[in-house]
């Protein structure tokens, strides 16, 4: 393969245009993207989990995100995590021409995101040093599981492994269940992708003042630990016991757990404060029993069973009608195919159906630079690709 002339390569090995001026094609009119990051250009090296999530957040906030994909990939991309990209171009980063092409793109980018194991990008010759040499203002964002040093740094792992070392997994579950993984929300997303996005935006702010880019090194082990900050504080002050269960937020208290209803669906109760707890018990119609329950231990099995029996007597809709609009802190546990229909979600607009796919909208909300609605593709994709010096034919859909 020719390594003398810089080229981009599609999966079908056709060269991309290298012109820097916007093509005179049928490109949609250039319209400034919505969101506070509308002037930011992001190169996303394709990965899984936290990297795509961080790129999705930046794209939702208005950044022009161009994904660099593998030469051949039969794995379908997640249509929600992939939303908002300008497009995807295929580069073979193991080939010299592919590496040169990436450095060309990095020269005009504000941010690069990669999510490989430590050392992979360096072995490709695309680590922070050559990229920052190419563009001294570049924010080079990296996400790993264990961090870049230590005995596990190069070992494989997934969310469940990283949160196991943070103390978070031990705290989730009941005495009977043992540790229960909280999906992959704590390591991959809250403690991984979101932490990386925050780090990238912080580095961009610094770059505006200093004129210098830097490496943002996020580890899911760190992020999962950060999400446990309140629990570590409670542990230090004696408010969180060492054994699993018996703590206020882990389902051991009768006023902070889920109860099954007559129709098999569930409600969530979070009546922590005493005034909310009293209202919760009153609405259940416990009458004279209320005083004895308030005096009982939070984890008294007899109290749990008494309240569980009451909830089993009626369906979830009954309990929703009874508790909606009160301060008893009782909510229906909605399945993913129910969230669009809840009145609060509808009015506040927390979710949207786009091309038949239920999607969460991004937050927070901005008064002067509002975010665009979520989308499976990208508005003005041709114009956004042109900002990279690419034509629409150079990229596949995101």
LUMBA-955413 format. One record per residue (C-alpha): residue in three letters; x, y, z. Coordinates in steps of 0.05 Angstrom, whole numbers, padded with zeros to 5 digits, always signed. Layout:
LUMBA-955413
ALAXYZ
...
END
This chain:
LUMBA-955413
UNK+00000+00000+00000
UNK+00025+00069-00018
UNK+00051+00104+00044
UNK+00079+00165+00012
UNK+00015+00204-00003
UNK-00033+00214+00055
UNK-00100+00183+00040
UNK-00163+00163+00077
UNK-00188+00093+00063
UNK-00259+00068+00062
UNK-00275-00005+00074
UNK-00280-00012-00001
UNK-00210+00018-00007
UNK-00231+00080-00046
UNK-00192+00143-00030
UNK-00227+00200+00005
UNK-00223+00271-00018
UNK-00166+00308+00014
UNK-00190+00377-00005
UNK-00200+00426+00052
UNK-00252+00470+00018
UNK-00326+00452+00026
UNK-00351+00412-00034
UNK-00401+00444-00081
UNK-00447+00385-00077
UNK-00519+00380-00053
UNK-00495+00393+00018
UNK-00548+00418+00065
UNK-00541+00492+00084
UNK-00490+00503+00139
UNK-00530+00517+00202
UNK-00495+00526+00268
UNK-00509+00465+00311
UNK-00547+00472+00376
UNK-00513+00466+00443
UNK-00454+00498+00479
UNK-00401+00456+00443
UNK-00423+00475+00373
UNK-00353+00500+00354
UNK-00317+00437+00378
UNK-00292+00382+00332
UNK-00282+00312+00361
UNK-00248+00252+00331
UNK-00275+00187+00361
UNK-00234+00124+00352
UNK-00287+00070+00351
UNK-00292+00029+00415
UNK-00347+00001+00460
UNK-00382+00025+00522
UNK-00354+00088+00555
UNK-00319+00117+00494
UNK-00382+00119+00451
UNK-00422+00146+00510
UNK-00373+00204+00521
UNK-00376+00219+00446
UNK-00452+00216+00447
UNK-00454+00266+00504
UNK-00407+00314+00467
UNK-00447+00306+00403
UNK-00512+00319+00441
UNK-00480+00383+00467
UNK-00468+00405+00395
UNK-00397+00380+00380
UNK-00381+00357+00309
UNK-00362+00285+00323
UNK-00328+00245+00267
UNK-00319+00171+00282
UNK-00260+00131+00257
UNK-00284+00060+00245
UNK-00249-00006+00233
UNK-00235-00028+00162
UNK-00284-00086+00168
UNK-00337-00089+00222
UNK-00397-00137+00221
UNK-00420-00114+00290
UNK-00481-00069+00285
UNK-00473-00002+00320
UNK-00518+00018+00377
UNK-00567+00068+00346
UNK-00573+00109+00411
UNK-00500+00111+00432
UNK-00482+00127+00359
UNK-00529+00185+00351
UNK-00507+00254+00329
UNK-00443+00235+00293
UNK-00426+00272+00229
UNK-00410+00204+00200
UNK-00359+00147+00202
UNK-00298+00138+00159
UNK-00259+00073+00156
UNK-00184+00078+00168
UNK-00137+00020+00175
UNK-00094+00047+00232
UNK-00046-00012+00225
UNK-00025+00015+00157
UNK+00021+00076+00149
UNK-00028+00113+00104
UNK-00084+00104+00154
UNK-00040+00131+00211
UNK-00019+00191+00169
UNK-00093+00204+00152
UNK-00112+00203+00226
UNK-00057+00252+00244
UNK-00083+00298+00188
UNK-00151+00296+00220
UNK-00123+00305+00290
UNK-00088+00368+00266
UNK-00155+00402+00257
UNK-00191+00370+00316
UNK-00203+00399+00385
UNK-00212+00330+00418
UNK-00191+00258+00404
UNK-00224+00201+00443
UNK-00195+00130+00448
UNK-00215+00072+00491
UNK-00162+00018+00481
UNK-00119-00018+00532
UNK-00057+00019+00555
UNK-00003+00020+00501
UNK-00045+00004+00441
UNK-00046+00074+00411
UNK+00028+00082+00427
UNK+00044+00018+00389
UNK+00006+00045+00330
UNK+00047+00109+00333
UNK-00016+00149+00350
UNK-00007+00161+00424
UNK-00010+00230+00456
UNK+00060+00250+00437
UNK+00054+00249+00361
UNK-00018+00275+00363
UNK+00000+00334+00408
UNK+00061+00346+00366
UNK+00014+00351+00306
UNK-00035+00396+00344
UNK-00011+00428+00409
UNK-00083+00449+00427
UNK-00111+00378+00422
UNK-00147+00349+00482
UNK-00129+00275+00480
UNK-00183+00237+00518
UNK-00170+00165+00541
UNK-00213+00116+00579
UNK-00188+00051+00611
UNK-00216+00003+00663
UNK-00160-00002+00713
UNK-00118+00059+00698
UNK-00052+00061+00661
UNK-00007+00032+00714
UNK-00010-00023+00766
UNK-00012-00099+00764
UNK-00080-00101+00728
UNK-00069-00044+00679
UNK-00062-00089+00618
UNK-00112-00142+00640
UNK-00180-00151+00607
UNK-00242-00132+00646
UNK-00312-00104+00643
UNK-00356-00059+00685
UNK-00370-00112+00737
UNK-00295-00123+00748
UNK-00278-00049+00755
UNK-00334-00034+00804
UNK-00315-00096+00844
UNK-00250-00062+00864
UNK-00284+00004+00880
UNK-00329-00021+00936
UNK-00391-00005+00895
UNK-00409-00077+00876
UNK-00403-00101+00947
UNK-00454-00049+00969
UNK-00506-00069+00918
UNK-00554-00126+00934
UNK-00586-00158+00995
UNK-00561-00206+01047
UNK-00595-00263+01009
UNK-00576-00243+00939
UNK-00503-00226+00949
UNK-00472-00172+00904
UNK-00519-00153+00847
UNK-00490-00116+00787
UNK-00526-00048+00776
UNK-00527-00062+00701
UNK-00464-00030+00673
UNK-00485+00040+00694
UNK-00432+00052+00748
UNK-00368+00033+00712
UNK-00381+00042+00637
UNK-00426+00102+00638
UNK-00430+00142+00703
UNK-00359+00127+00725
UNK-00330+00121+00655
UNK-00360+00158+00596
UNK-00390+00214+00637
UNK-00326+00225+00675
UNK-00287+00226+00610
UNK-00335+00277+00580
UNK-00328+00322+00642
UNK-00252+00316+00638
UNK-00252+00334+00564
UNK-00295+00396+00574
UNK-00251+00417+00633
UNK-00189+00410+00589
UNK-00222+00450+00534
UNK-00236+00506+00583
UNK-00163+00505+00604
UNK-00141+00505+00531
UNK-00182+00568+00518
UNK-00141+00603+00572
UNK-00072+00570+00563
UNK-00072+00554+00488
UNK-00046+00485+00505
UNK-00079+00417+00500
UNK-00067+00358+00546
UNK-00082+00285+00559
UNK-00146+00269+00598
UNK-00137+00200+00628
UNK-00202+00171+00656
UNK-00206+00103+00690
UNK-00271+00068+00706
UNK-00241+00045+00772
UNK-00232+00118+00792
UNK-00301+00138+00769
UNK-00337+00082+00805
UNK-00300+00102+00868
UNK-00321+00174+00859
UNK-00394+00154+00853
UNK-00386+00120+00921
UNK-00363+00185+00955
UNK-00425+00193+00998
UNK-00423+00121+01021
UNK-00349+00126+01040
UNK-00367+00189+01079
UNK-00423+00152+01115
UNK-00376+00094+01129
UNK-00326+00142+01161
UNK-00379+00171+01207
UNK-00410+00105+01227
UNK-00474+00114+01185
UNK-00458+00056+01137
UNK-00446-00013+01163
UNK-00392-00057+01134
UNK-00435-00118+01117
UNK-00479-00118+01056
UNK-00551-00099+01073
UNK-00573-00062+01134
UNK-00560+00006+01102
UNK-00609+00059+01082
UNK-00602+00057+01006
UNK-00593-00017+00994
UNK-00665-00041+01001
UNK-00660-00062+01073
UNK-00706-00008+01100
UNK-00781-00018+01091
UNK-00787+00054+01068
UNK-00733+00050+01015
UNK-00746-00011+00972
UNK-00791-00038+00917
UNK-00857-00075+00928
UNK-00893-00120+00880
UNK-00966-00106+00863
UNK-01025-00152+00848
UNK-01011-00148+00773
UNK-00938-00169+00780
UNK-00912-00099+00768
UNK-00874-00059+00820
UNK-00872+00007+00857
UNK-00812+00042+00887
UNK-00815+00073+00956
UNK-00764+00126+00979
UNK-00797+00155+01041
UNK-00732+00170+01078
UNK-00750+00232+01118
UNK-00797+00222+01177
UNK-00852+00267+01150
UNK-00853+00230+01084
UNK-00851+00163+01120
UNK-00911+00181+01163
UNK-00950+00203+01101
UNK-00931+00138+01066
UNK-00958+00096+01123
UNK-01021+00138+01128
UNK-01036+00130+01055
UNK-01029+00054+01063
UNK-01086+00057+01114
UNK-01046+00026+01171
UNK-01085+00064+01225
UNK-01064+00043+01295
UNK-01006+00002+01268
UNK-00971+00065+01245
UNK-00939+00081+01312
UNK-00911+00011+01323
UNK-00882+00009+01253
UNK-00848+00077+01264
UNK-00817+00049+01327
UNK-00794-00017+01295
UNK-00726-00029+01263
UNK-00721-00008+01191
UNK-00704-00079+01170
UNK-00756-00115+01214
UNK-00780-00172+01169
UNK-00850-00170+01199
UNK-00858-00097+01178
UNK-00832-00112+01108
UNK-00881-00169+01100
UNK-00940-00129+01127
UNK-00928-00073+01077
UNK-00913-00122+01021
UNK-00980-00155+01034
UNK-01017-00089+01028
UNK-00984-00074+00961
UNK-01001-00144+00935
UNK-01075-00129+00945
UNK-01080-00079+00887
UNK-01049-00068+00819
UNK-00997-00016+00804
UNK-01046+00033+00773
UNK-01085+00035+00838
UNK-01023+00053+00878
UNK-01002+00104+00826
UNK-01070+00139+00831
UNK-01065+00138+00907
UNK-00995+00166+00913
UNK-00987+00212+00853
UNK-00982+00285+00873
UNK-00965+00269+00946
UNK-00900+00274+00985
UNK-00901+00200+01003
UNK-00845+00187+00953
UNK-00877+00128+00917
UNK-00868+00118+00842
UNK-00886+00064+00792
UNK-00826+00023+00768
UNK-00831+00034+00693
UNK-00805-00014+00641
UNK-00766+00016+00583
UNK-00826+00009+00537
UNK-00869+00048+00586
UNK-00827+00111+00599
UNK-00854+00151+00539
UNK-00925+00147+00566
UNK-00915+00173+00637
UNK-00944+00244+00644
UNK-00881+00272+00677
UNK-00835+00244+00624
UNK-00882+00270+00569
UNK-00888+00341+00596
UNK-00815+00350+00616
UNK-00792+00314+00553
UNK-00743+00266+00584
UNK-00750+00215+00528
UNK-00765+00217+00454
UNK-00784+00167+00400
UNK-00738+00176+00340
UNK-00746+00130+00280
UNK-00785+00082+00324
UNK-00731+00080+00377
UNK-00743+00105+00448
UNK-00684+00149+00467
UNK-00666+00189+00530
UNK-00655+00262+00517
UNK-00591+00293+00541
UNK-00585+00340+00600
UNK-00574+00387+00632
UNK-00614+00441+00596
UNK-00584+00506+00574
UNK-00620+00573+00570
UNK-00579+00606+00515
UNK-00551+00547+00476
UNK-00606+00495+00478
UNK-00592+00423+00457
UNK-00623+00394+00394
UNK-00671+00336+00399
UNK-00639+00267+00397
UNK-00633+00238+00327
UNK-00609+00172+00298
UNK-00572+00209+00243
UNK-00542+00279+00240
UNK-00576+00342+00217
UNK-00535+00379+00165
UNK-00489+00319+00160
UNK-00459+00341+00094
UNK-00443+00410+00122
UNK-00412+00380+00184
UNK-00369+00333+00143
UNK-00347+00392+00101
UNK-00319+00423+00165
UNK-00270+00365+00165
UNK-00254+00374+00091
UNK-00295+00312+00073
UNK-00351+00301+00024
UNK-00414+00262+00042
UNK-00392+00204-00003
UNK-00329+00197+00040
UNK-00367+00173+00101
UNK-00418+00121+00119
UNK-00477+00137+00164
UNK-00462+00139+00238
END
